[in-house]
């Protein structure tokens, strides 16, 4: 028991803990005189003052994100953040422990400190093996899985490393095999960088021994050289010290495709924690990509290529072979005269040295010409370079964005639907060389749809429009990127210089649209509702119906099933929101209050914080009072905006529950945010 003056007080268990529980409750109330009559306990000092103390807390995992910003509110009292429960003890039933309270508190930090030291030593050891100067803390980030629930994990770096790996391997294959077509190159790339191949590379380098995938539990920590303490029910089953020394520590690798992923998560310990640790093959593959991403951030292309060579991915190419693949094109004059280079190069704001590359980039397979190949090979390398450049831009532009949101941004920016709209917006589709009347009809319909979208003020669907784009429109944008890469002497900086204005406005956390299917799924998960899609097809038309808890809430029809599902989900969301607004209005009419929408205010506030990339709102209990049967709570809330700092603290009205008190404060903060950003 730790008292207010940091002295360690221990109850005399022979005389205190043997007492009935009801007796100790009365002690906390201070009714010492009553105890002697009711329980027969005769205290020597009837009027002795009680010692106010609190229990020594258990060892906390100080590596958890909940302790990351604990200094931000250091000016506020401890009781505000930590609901401490105090007890009152009679001094004559207690004794003073020889250890001071400050020493105990310091010892409780030791497991977390040692965990970080051990992790850093692993990262340093791996750094020495790789033999390239990169900060050990960054390597540790690439080795830490999200399941550790620490303040960092490898997911952001893995996203960047995945895009860079795809790019350099695609470039290598494109230049090394000039006679291979796009399908063959795609299969070869898959054989070089698939998750299973990366998993085998990781095993060959022993990376499974360095990965941190289990959440740290301070209560199970043991100092190096000290045997761990097991639970009472497992003590009898443990072998002797000599048997344990002979046992072999095994790490079992399980492929996620084996069907066991639901039974055991990454880092989960199986029975005897000293013998088994479960890691999926995808985790090892992700760590390889994360290491590539970290080395790319810290040391650029040279560092990333060094890491890839160390892991076993060889992408070097002979300079003589590169010269053979970059010979000028020999395009007939009749074809050169048929292309409006002034308009096309004007849209790109770039003059091509080799016009043949540009012609190849806009030539569809349905229009064969002597001396001109179709765009598929250029599309292969252009797709990879755009993916890499856009991912790199998002990664460095939004350094504090969580991995999930960064993945959503990348998915919204790098997809065929978005690229097709960029093609139409800059009239690049007018230069497409093809020989298909059906394709021409599809393009005209899509162009009409996009033109209607562009007329809507401030509208940008980023590929989530109601009309599915012909794949060829996204393909030629990627093939043009590949042509620029080759024409500029394999300079990715020139590609980005051309494409950054073409892609403007690029998706941001504020403008990121959520796919209706995903939005509906998350809403049903929050509300614990059952979601079901029922699809049927009659001729060329697919029909999708949306059911929630067995009740139909939306339906849509479209020739393509996925588009019909998206439209049905959007219709269902509109119906649900309309229904919620009606309920709010009814509640307002009944109560005659302005806070009828409180059920949704906290969620609205959270959504605003997510979209603007702000931390979650900080709620503080201002007061709590009243009798037990009629307690009233008052909460305050504020938000740390990224552009204007902390907002003013909004204090809500006293409410009978914590939820309603937080809602009351959230209403006021929403009004304040509207004023600040209106």
SEDRENGU-109461 format. One record per residue (C-alpha): residue in one letter; x, y, z. Coordinates in steps of 0.1 Angstrom, whole numbers, plus 5000, padded with zeros to 4 digits. Layout:
BEGIN
aXYZ ...
// end
This chain:
BEGIN
x500050005000 x501550334989 x500650635010 x500450994999 x503951075011 x505350784990 x506050565021 x505350205015 x502850075041 x502049705044 x499049575063 x499849325090 x498249035073 x498048825105 x495749085121 x494149265091 x493549045061 x492148775082 x489249005091 x485948965073 x485449175041 x482649365057 x484949475085 x487449625061 x484649815044 x483749965078 x487350055083 x487350255051 x484350445065 x486250515097 x483750355121 x486450205143 x484350215174 x481550025157 x484049755147 x484849655183 x481149595191 x480049435159 x483049215151 x484749175185 x487949355173 x489349555202 x491649835188 x494049965214 x493750325202 x490150415196 x490750765183 x493750695162 x493850885128 x493550655097 x496250635071 x495050725036 x496750525009 x496350364976 x497350024964 x500649974946 x499649954909 x500549664887 x503349694862 x502149894832 x503249854796 x504850194792 x505450114755 x501750134748 x500450434728 x498250544758 x501450664775 x502950834745 x501351184751 x501051164789 x503151484792 x500751684771 x498451744801 x500951754829 x499552074842 x496351904852 x495851704884 x496651344886 x493151264898 x491751394866 x493451124845 x493750844870 x490750734889 x492550634920 x490750444947 x492050514982 x491650315014 x491950415050 x493950185073 x494350185111 x498050235118 x498149975145 x497249705120 x500049815096 x503849825093 x506250035073 x508049845045 x511749905043 x511549985006 x510550344997 x507550394974 x509750584948 x511950274945 x508950044939 x507650284912 x511050284895 x511249904896 x507849894879 x509250074849 x512149834845 x510349564825 x509249824798 x512849964797 x514449624794 x511949524767 x512949834746 x516649764753 x516349404742 x514449514710 x517049774702 x519849524706 x518149294681 x517849584656 x521449674661 x522449314655 x520449294623 x521849634612 x525449494616 x524449194595 x523049404567 x526149634569 x524649964558 x524450284580 x520750314589 x519450414623 x518750114645 x515450274657 x514150274621 x515149904617 x513249834649 x510150004634 x510349774604 x510549464627 x507549564649 x504149434639 x500949614647 x499949324670 x502549454695 x500249754701 x503249994704 x503550354692 x505050244659 x504749944635 x506049844601 x502849904581 x503650254568 x507150154557 x505749834542 x503450034520 x506350234506 x508649934503 x506049734484 x505650014458 x509450054454 x510049684451 x507349654424 x508949944405 x512549834405 x511649474396 x509349584368 x512049814354 x514649534356 x512449284338 x511349544312 x514849634303 x516349284305 x513749114284 x512749344255 x511049064235 x508748954264 x505149074262 x503249224292 x501748894303 x505048714305 x506649014323 x503849014349 x504248644356 x508048684360 x507548974384 x505148754404 x507748484406 x510348734420 x508348934445 x505348734456 x504648704493 x505748334493 x509048424476 x509748704501 x508848474529 x511548224518 x514048504515 x513248604551 x513648254564 x517048214546 x518248524565 x516648424598 x514448734601 x511948534621 x514248564651 x514148944650 x510449014644 x508449154673 x504849034670 x503648974705 x502149234728 x504449304757 x503049184791 x505149324820 x503649074844 x505248784825 x508648954821 x511648794837 x515148934840 x517848774817 x519148464834 x516148434857 x513548164851 x510048294843 x507348264869 x504548044857 x500948034869 x500047804897 x498047564875 x501047514852 x503847474878 x503347104883 x503547044845 x506847234841 x509947024836 x513047064857 x515747314851 x517947054833 x515046954810 x514447314801 x518047374792 x517847074768 x514647194752 x514847354717 x513147684712 x511147654681 x509447914660 x506647774639 x505847944606 x502347894594 x501147994560 x498048214561 x496548014533 x496547694554 x493247794571 x494647844606 x494748214606 x491548234626 x492848014653 x496148184661 x497148544655 x500648684650 x502648674682 x500048464701 x501748214724 x500747854722 x500647664755 x504247674767 x505448024757 x509047924760 x508747674730 x506447824704 x505748154687 x503448174657 x504248404628 x502348394595 x504248384562 x502648724553 x504148884583 x507648784572 x507048904537 x505749234550 x508849284572 x511049234541 x509049504523 x509149724554 x512949694556 x513149804519 x510950094527 x512950204558 x516250174539 x514750374510 x513650654534 x516950664552 x519450614524 x517550654491 x517750414462 x521350294470 x520350184505 x517150014493 x519049834465 x521749724490 x519049574513 x517449394484 x520749244473 x521449134509 x518048964511 x518548784478 x516749004452 x519149074424 x518149344400 x521449454384 x521449484346 x524349504322 x524649864308 x525249714273 x521849534275 x520149864285 x521550044254 x520049764232 x516549814246 x516550194241 x517250224204 x515150484186 x511850364171 x511450324134 x507850444127 x506550484092 x505950844081 x502350774073 x501650694110 x503650994122 x501551224101 x498351074115 x499051184151 x498451534163 x501651574183 x501151944190 x497851874209 x499151564226 x502451704237 x500752024247 x498451834270 x501451674286 x503551994285 x506451784272 x508251744239 x509251384231 x512651314216 x511450984203 x508051024188 x507750654182 x507550594220 x504550824222 x502850654193 x503350314209 x501850454242 x498550544224 x498250234202 x495649974212 x496049604203 x492949624181 x494949844156 x497949654145 x500449854124 x503749754108 x506649904128 x504450004158 x503849784189 x500749814211 x501049994245 x501049684268 x504749674275 x504850044282 x501750004304 x503649734325 x506449974334 x504350284336 x501950124361 x504850044384 x506450384381 x503250574388 x502450344418 x505950414432 x505850794426 x502350844440 x502950624470 x506250814477 x504451154474 x501651044498 x504150884523 x506251204526 x503351444524 x501351284553 x504051174578 x501651144607 x498850964589 x498050624603 x498850324580 x495250244573 x494350594562 x497550604541 x496550274524 x493150424516 x494750734501 x496950524479 x494050304468 x492050614459 x494950774439 x496250464422 x493450284405 x492250244369 x489050434375 x490850744387 x493450724359 x490650694333 x489051014346 x492451194344 x492751074308 x489351214299 x489851544318 x492951624298 x491551494265 x494151224261 x491550974250 x491051174217 x494551054206 x493950674213 x494650464182 x492250164181 x490049974157 x487049864178 x483550014173 x482349864206 x485250024225 x484450354208 x480950334221 x482050254257 x484450554256 x481850794245 x479450684272 x482050714299 x483251064286 x479651184289 x479451064324 x482751224334 x481751554319 x478651554340 x480751484371 x483151764363 x480152014362 x479451944398 x481252214419 x484052074441 x483151714430 x485951454426 x484951084430 x488650964427 x487350654409 x484150604429 x481750744403 x478650574391 x480050474357 x482750214353 x485550324330 x486850124300 x490149974311 x491950114280 x491550474293 x493550404325 x496050184306 x497050464281 x497750694310 x500150434325 x501650364290 x502350734285 x504150734319 x506250444307 x507050624274 x508150944293 x510350734315 x512150584285 x512250904265 x513851104294 x516650854298 x514950654326 x514550954348 x511650924372 x511851284382 x510751394347 x507751144349 x506651304382 x507251654369 x504751574340 x502251384360 x501951584392 x499951864374 x497951604355 x496851424387 x495851754404 x493851774425 x495251474442 x493251304470 x493851424506 x492651294539 x489951564538 x488751474503 x489151104506 x485850934497 x484850614515 x483550334493 x479850294500 x480249914505 x482949964531 x481050254548 x477850044551 x479849754564 x481549964591 x478250124601 x476649784605 x479549664626 x479249964649 x475549904653 x475949524657 x473549474627 x473549184603 x474449294567 x473549074536 x473749134499 x471548924475 x472448934439 x470548804408 x470948844371 x468248874344 x469848884309 x472449164308 x471249334340 x472549244375 x470349324405 x471749364441 x469549394472 x470849514506 x469349354537 x470049464573 x468749234600 x466549074573 x464949394562 x465549534527 x466949884528 x468349934493 x468549794458 x470149884425 x470649744389 x473549764366 x475149554339 x478149504361 x477649324394 x480249524414 x478749854402 x475249734411 x476549644446 x478149984450 x474950164440 x472849944462 x475050024492 x474850394484 x471050374482 x470950184515 x473150444533 x470950724520 x467850544533 x469350484567 x470550844571 x467150974561 x465550734587 x468050854614 x467251224606 x463551144610 x464050984644 x466151284655 x463451524644 x460751324662 x462851334694 x463351704690 x459651754687 x458951544717 x461551694740 x461552044727 x465352064731 x468152154708 x470251854717 x468051584701 x470951474678 x473251384707 x473151024699 x475351094668 x477351394679 x480451204693 x480550984662 x480251304640 x483151464659 x485251144655 x484551144618 x485651504614 x488951424633 x489651124610 x488951314578 x491051614589 x493851384603 x493451524638 x494051324670 x490851184686 x488951434709 x490251464745 x487451434771 x487851534807 x485551484837 x484951824852 x482751714881 x480951414894 x478451454923 x475151384938 x473751084957 x474350734943 x470850704929 x470951034911 x474551114901 x475351394877 x478351404854 x479851704837 x482451654809 x484651894789 x486151824755 x488751974732 x490551884700 x494151934689 x493752064653 x496852034631 x496552384617 x495252594646 x496452404677 x494152314706 x490652434704 x489052604734 x487652354760 x483852314758 x482152214790 x478852044786 x475852034809 x475451804839 x473951474828 x472851154845 x475450934826 x478950964813 x477850904777 x475251184777 x477651414794 x480251364767 x477551414740 x476551744756 x480151864754 x480651734719 x477651934707 x479252254719 x482652164703 x481052084670 x479452434670 x482852584678 x484552394650 x481852514625 x482552874635 x486352824632 x486152664597 x483052824582 
// end
